[in-house]
């Protein structure tokens, strides 16, 4: 086990336990910092000087680099519920990610780099979901720019070969009347559409419910993104209020997956709503909402949450092979 693998496993187990998002993210950050370390033992004092590495993560790195199982990891594994192993197996079975951004909107890297990072992780597919035009702060894509992006995605796929496909998609704003912020004909040409609320998040429950139900019933919509819109770190943002049972029932009826958003500052939906979505019979997409290549590695923590409530791969579309993903858009299995 390499140091970065040990750190990711600790992040997974901390997420399983419901630890602070700051702690979970700290181990992911340290894992990013040491991925390029040469093989062989390193001293904890030396590695602690790396940006993003603190005393605890430095000790984990030092122990793993010498071939030992880090004591912190060993303790977490000994204390873990057996279901945590099932969650780790789910993460290992992941085939793709339905939600990632590039520098075409508010991501920090070219779409080629995002595709290469997904391929390096062993994904068989990933969906490019840059923002729709109304989200101007995120440099959302007009219909014309999205058309050009489709050509760029085709160029990527021409060089990646048969083992990986970058899928066309969008994270489309759900407008106040429940309609979608992009040309309907163009949406019909995309492989996957993630629909999310980004405005008027503090609306009253009744109009917010109607807005979300209308969106998830749209035949173009495949995934309901970060359904509450909450932020749980820093100054934070409260979750939107809506009739969760009505929204999740509409998702289950139409085969629209509920996103388990893996960003540490989101953890969306919260645990109580995640359980209600599961009880409603929903499918789920374990998505990173990655805005940089290294953030694609956050996905395992979403699988920890999925396994904690007993979800298996059949209900997690991010473990599906590409053919099933694309043929299952209309609610078929």
Buried (B, 14 or more C-beta within 10 A) or exposed (E): BBBBEBBBBBBBBBBBBEBEBEBBBBBBBBBBBBEEBEEEEBEBEEBBEBEEBEEBBBBBBBBBBEEBEBEBBEEBBEEBEEBBEBBBEBBEEBBBBBBBBBBBBBBBBBBBBBBBBBBEBEBBBBBBBBBBBBBEEBBBBEEEBBEEBBEBBEEBBEEBEEEBBBBBBBBBBBBBEBBBBBBEEBBEEBBBBBBBBBEBBEBEEEBBBBBBBBBBBBBBBBBBBBBBBBBBBEEEBEBBBBBBBBBBBBBBBBBBBBBBBBBBBBBBBBEEBBBBBBEBEBBBBBBBBBBBBBBBBBBBBBBBBBBBBEBEBEBBBBBBEBEEBBEBBEEEE
